[in-house]
Amino acid sequence: MKICLIAEGSYPFIMGGVSSWIHSLITGMPEHEFIIYAIGAQEKSKGNYVYELPPNVVQIKEVFLDAYLKEEADPGKRLSLSKEEQQAVLSLLDGSTANWHTLFSMLTQEKVPSVANFLTSKDFFEIIQKLCEQKYPQIPFTEMLWMIRSMVLPLCLIIKEGMPQADLYHSVCTGYGGVAGSLGKHLFGKPFLLTEHGIYTREREEEIIKANWIKGHFKDIWIDYFYNLSKCAYSYADHVITLFERNKEIQVELGCEQKKVTIIPNGVRVGDYQNLPQKKAEEPITIGAVVRVVPIKDIKTMIHSFALVKEQVPEARFMIMGPTDEDEEYYLECLQLVESLELEDVTFTGPVNVKEHLGKMDLLVLTSISEGQPLVILEGMACSKPFVTTDVGSCRELLYGNGDGYGKAGITVPVMHFAQIAQAIITLCQSEAMRLEMGENGYKRVSDMYTNTNFLTAYRNLYREYEVQKPWQG
C-alpha cells in the first residue's frame, strides 16, 4: 500500500518528538511505501533533512508556506465566484461552520489561477467587506483585509498545491496537515487517518493569547480560524488516533465523533536502551534535559529552577541536549539568562545521540508548557531514569501510572513554577534510593505498556483495515 504521510513543521527537517515517531513508523513498516508530504515554514529548508530517508520512502513533496513570495499577482481582477463559494470563504472567517467541500473545489479549479490572484481579487475584497459589515464594524477595513490575507495565505497555498495520489492519507496533526489529508480524501476518495499527538488547536490558542502582534478582536478571529481547521480534519477523517484518554476527551469536546477515536500510545524499543554508557561513581550529580530549545519547551523556567538547585546541590551539573537552531533568538535569550544568573555547570550540547548520554544522567527534566505523550520520557524510563516534569499532556499518567500498580517513576509539578520544579529536582538529587526506585518503576511500566512492538502492531492492524477501500460516508 502507498501511504501519504503528512507532517507539518517536523519530519524530516527537525529532530526528535513527532519526527522520531514518524521515522519509527516508516522504518518499522517496510512492507508499505510512503510518500512524505512535508509542510515547512521557509523554502530555505528545502532538501535540508536531518534524517536519512528510509528506502521505503518513494517520494517526498515539500510545501513551504513562504512560496507566495514567488507568485505574481494581477490585482483587482474579478474571478466570478458563485454565491456558494463566496459564502464558503466567509464561513471560514466568521466563526461559523466552514463549507470545506466548496472551498476545496473552488481553490483547485482553474477559475482561481493562483493564490496571489485570489487574495488580491475583487471577490476577496468584497468578502472581507461583508465580514466587516456583518460582524466586525468596529475594525478598520484595511486592517482587516491585511490580517485576513496573512491568516488564510498558508491554507490557500496548501489547497492550491494539491496532493500526491496515494492509497491512504495519514496526517500527524490537525491544522494545515489535517487540511492536506482532508484534501487528499476530497480529490481521490481514499481513506484519511489522523493521529494527533498534542491538541493542535489548544496549542495555537495559547500562542495567540500570548502573542503581542495580534491585537483585540483579531485574536478571536485567529482562534476561531484554527478551530475551523481542526473541525475540517475531524470531519473528513475515517479514523482519529490519540495517545491517551485525556486527549480523546478534548477531541470529542472540540467536535470529533467519539466513535472515530482510538487510543494508540507511543512506544520505544526498550532493549535499545539497555547497557548504555554510565557515568563514573565519583562524578557529581548530572541532570539532563533532552529537548528542542524553543519557547513551548520553556527552557527559561528550567534554567531558573536549576539556579535554585545549585544553592542546595552545588556540585550538580545540567546538560540541555537538543537542537538550538530552530529559534535562534530564543536560544540566545537562554544563554543570556544563564549568564545573568551567573550560573555555572550548564551545558547546551546541541543535537546529540541521546543513547550516548542518557545512561550518564542521574535524573531527567521536562518543563514544557504543552505536550502530547513525550517520547523522551519513554526513552528515559527505558533506561531506568526518574523524571521531573510539568503536569502537561500524558506526563502524569506516564510517571504515576493509571492504576497499573508499578508505582511512581518521577514527580510532576505545575507549569512554569520553577520553585516547585527546583524542589522536586533537589528531592531526587538528595536521595539515591528514591532515584533508583523510581527508575525501576518506570522501566517496568514502559516494558509492559509502551513498547515499539505494541505501537507498530496497532498501526499495522489499522492500515490493514483500509487496504480494501471503504466507501466514504461524508
C-alpha positions, 0 to 999 in steps of 0.5 A: 500500500502507498501511504501519504504521510503528512507532517507539518513543521517536523519530519524530516527537517527537525529532530526528535518528538513527532519526527522520531515517531514518524521515522519509527513508523516508516522504518518499522513498516517496510512492507508499505511505501510512503510518500512524505508530504512535508509542510515547512515554514521557509523554502530555505529548508528545502532538501535540508533533512536531518534524517536519512530517508528510509528506502521505503520512502518513494517520494517526498513533496515539500510545501513551504508556506513562504512560496507566495513570495514567488507568485505574481499577482494581477490585482483587482481582477474579478474571478466570478465566484458563485454565491456558494463559494463566496459564502464558503470563504466567509464561513471560514472567517466568521466563526461559523461552520466552514463549507470545506467541500466548496472551498476545496473545489473552488481553490483547485479549479482553474477559475482561481489561477493562483493564490496571489490572484485570489487574495488580491481579487475583487471577490476577496475584497468584497468578502472581507467587506461583508465580514466587516459589515456583518460582524466586525464594524468596529475594525478598520477595513484595511486592517482587516483585509491585511490580517485576513490575507496573512491568516488564510495565505498558508491554507490557500497555498496548501489547497492550491498545491494539491496532493500526491495520489496515494492509497491512504492519507495519514496526517500527524496533526490537525491544522494545515496537515489535517487540511492536506489529508482532508484534501487528499480524501476530497480529490481521490476518495481514499481513506484519511487517518489522523493521529494527533499527538498534542491538541493542535488547536489548544496549542495555537490558542495559547500562542495567540493569547500570548502573542503581542502582534495580534491585537483585540478582536483579531485574536478571536478571529485567529482562534476561531480560524484554527478551530475551523481547521481542526473541525475540517480534519475531524470531519473528513477523517475515517479514523482519529488516533490519540495517545491517551484518554485525556486527549480523546476527551478534548477531541470529542469536546472540540467536535470529533465523533467519539466513535472515530477515536482510538487510543494508540500510545507511543512506544520505544524499543526498550532493549535499545536502551539497555547497557548504555554508557554510565557515568563514573561513581565519583562524578557529581550529580548530572541532570539532563534535559533532552529537548528542542530549545524553543519557547513551548519547551520553556527552557527559561523556567528550567534554567531558573529552577536549576539556579535554585538547585545549585544553592542546595546541590552545588556540585550538580551539573545540567546538560540541555541536549537538543537542537538550538537552531530552530529559534535562534533568538530564543536560544540566545535569550537562554544563554543570556539568562544563564549568564545573568544568573551567573550560573555555572555547570550548564551545558547546551550540547546541541543535537546529540545521540541521546543513547550516548548520554542518557545512561550518564544522567542521574535524573531527567527534566521536562518543563514544557508548557504543552505536550502530547505523550513525550517520547523522551520520557519513554526513552528515559524510563527505558533506561531506568531514569526518574523524571521531573516534569510539568503536569502537561499532556500524558506526563502524569499518567506516564510517571504515576501510572493509571492504576497499573500498580508499578508505582511512581517513576518521577514527580510532576509539578505545575507549569512554569513554577520553577520553585516547585520544579527546583524542589522536586529536582533537589528531592531526587538529587538528595536521595539515591534510593528514591532515584533508583526506585523510581527508575525501576518503576518506570522501566517496568511500566514502559516494558509492559505498556509502551513498547515499539512492538505494541505501537507498530502492531496497532498501526499495522492492524489499522492500515490493514483495515483500509487496504480494501477501500471503504466507501466514504460516508461524508 
